[in-house]
Amino acid sequence: MTDLPSAPSPSSTYLVGVDTGGTYTDAAIIDAASHRVIASAKAITTKGDLAIGVAEAITRAVGLLPQGLQPQHISLVSVSTTLATNAVVEGHGSAVGVVLIGFDAAMVARTGIAQAFPGMPVESVAGGHDHNGDARVPLDTEALEAALARMADKVDAFAVAGAFAVRNAAHEHAARELIVARTGKPVTLSTELSSSLDAPRRALTAALNARLISRVSNLIEAVQRAMAQLQIRCPLMIVKGDGTLALAESVVTRPIETVLSGPAASLVGAQWLSGLDSFIMSDMGGTTTDLGVLLNGRPRVASDGAEVGGWRTMVRAIDVRTIGLGGDSEVLLGPQGKLSISTQRIVPVALVGQRYPEVLAMLEADLADVDGGSSMQGRFVLLPFGARADSPTGELTAREREVLEQIGERPQALRKVAHSLSAQRAISSLRRKGLIQLSGFTPSDAAHVLGLQANWSSEAAKLAGQLGARLREMKFPTPERTEQFARDVWNETVRLTGRAILDTALGVKLADDQLLDAVCRGHTLLGLATVSLKPSVPVVAVGGPVKVYYPEVARRLGCDMVFPDYCDVANAVGAATGVVAQTVVVRVAGDGSGVFVVHSTVGTQQYRDPAEALGQATKMAREAARTAVLAMGAQAPEVKLTLQKTMLPNATSDTGLLEAVITAEAIGRPNAAA
């Protein structure tokens, strides 16, 4: 660990990185001058009011610094978050209405919106443009008005996507003006998120974005409230999915760009902390495990957009794989006691037992019920941490509202609330909407039973482990059976982790087979054959739970496992050390007739001279990238331009230009004086 300075230097620049995860909110403070982490801290994430956890984490980190540090010494607060990623994976988000302009039935089906979000209202209206950017038919404002009348009362936000809108976004902008005028609700345009011609995927990306606006807005407001409480006056930046930073106010309408923000910050932080240029990163948190690759100092970027929760978006992001596996994953028991680790997160019993001591008595009562054996024993329901019973709840059915009124800030036995099928359905719906949380046995509880973890209530974990062992075997839960139950949960978590790392190393997810399974289970012999398989580069393990599981993963795979100092707050470190960047693409299209059309999201322009068209397109791309990156909080950005040309057959000059793609990438350090 790095020694702390004896006193803060007035000339030092302090950067604060914050990461809000599903279980913990982390804070790390970096001295930019000495390029080192000088303090870090954790606090429980309070989903009901994120400001509570954020303020607590920053306060604890600042409290570890030498006396004399003043709020004015903090020049930047930067936040990475898994909120957007988790919301997509878990199916949470605001109710959204989708308006598709110029889509036929096949295009509507290809969006995948009906499969991704069953019941989401989708309306198609006439309009849209062709590949030249010319309007095919006028925007049907009467049909749009009628669609809004059907949707407005059912949704909290809108998403709009038009055919060939990247060649001319006029109809998308006109639709937004009308929607805002009639409803006053936020609207996401597909062209503000992607320059791809693939209209169906742009529509899906816009719908995802609209679902996330309120969640990321709440996060930004929470961090700003925490900064105000601590009298920290400096820019607030958010980590995007490609690992770069942007001012919070520029992200608030584009929250989809923060999908995979947490994993991207982890990769940046893992490189910064480890000093390695080639490695596999595995970041285990409470809800997910994120895996990415850094080769020769450069991360792989998903060329066709980030994939989250099984859906391929058009968001530029680091190519990471996110799986539902964390310390707080739900442990499930199937027929014949078959044990599995769910992709769903619940609150560990050890955590609720530590926060609410009455849980111990409820667990003991379940154990005393010798005629029990219900799968609901040892499970609890409560409001999200930081939420209040009188918090607004939005659109709920009468049954959902009735059940929600029974649930408070302190845990209750699930079996006493979910006493009927209708109540169980209501609880499932409320959980999907993020209005309640369940508690039960998790890998974190298993680690407490085995003595591998001790930050929460080991007594509560052991009681819950006894209930799990009894339900699994239908026998009295002796200490040996309870420990074996916990050991099996821990082993399964290790196995799944090893498999995820091998899949990342291989670059493909292979079908289940005996060889891979034997390696991940730690079996070196299969029949008379010795089996082994390991990554050729080190694995950098980051995240709070990794030291509980990953030493055994390293033993089974025989790989080089690196646990850098401050690995438990790598996301926060990555948030504090990123850069601001933005990429803009402008296209020039020719057809051999001597006309060259410059296409951008602001419209189209025609030229007779190809040099003039290329010059104008280059100027537009450079200025758009520079303007965007300055608006996102950069200072003195550098702009890098690339040009790709496609020529007509036998062309000898630019008069034979078929297409030119000008890409401008602007990069700058955060402007601490913004």
Secondary structure, DSSP 8 states (H G I E B T S, - for coil): -----SS--TT--EEEEEEE-SSEEEEEEEETTTTEEEEEEEEE--TT-HHHHHHHHHHHHHHTS-TT--GGGEEEEEEEESHHHHHHHHT----EEEEEES--HHHHHHT-HHHHSTT--EEEES--B-TTS-BSS---HHHHHHHHHHHGGG-SEEEEEETTTTT--HHHHHHHHHHHHHH---EEEGGGT---S-HHHHHHHHHHHHHHHHHHHHHHHHHHHHHHHTT--S-EEEE-TTS-EEEHHHHTT-GGGGTTHHHHHHHHHHHHHH--SSEEEEEE-SS-EEEEEEETTEE-B-TT--EETTEE-----B-EEEES--TTEEEEE-GGG-EEEEEEE-EEHHHHHHH-THHHHHHHHHHH-TT---TTTT-EEE--TT--TTS---S--HHHHHHHHT--SS-EEHHHH--SHHHHHHHHHHHHTTS-EEEE--HHHHHHHTTS--SS-HHHHHHHHHHHHHHHHSS---HHHHHHHHHHHHHHHHHHHHHHHHHHHHTS-----HHHHHHHTT--EETTEE-----SS-EEEESTTHHHHHHHHHHHHT--EE--TTGGGHHHHHHHT--EEEEEEEEEEE-SSS-EEEEETTEEEEES-HHHHHHHHHHHHHHHHHHHHHHTTEEEEEEEEEEEEEE-TT--SGGGEEEEEEEEEEEEEE-TT-
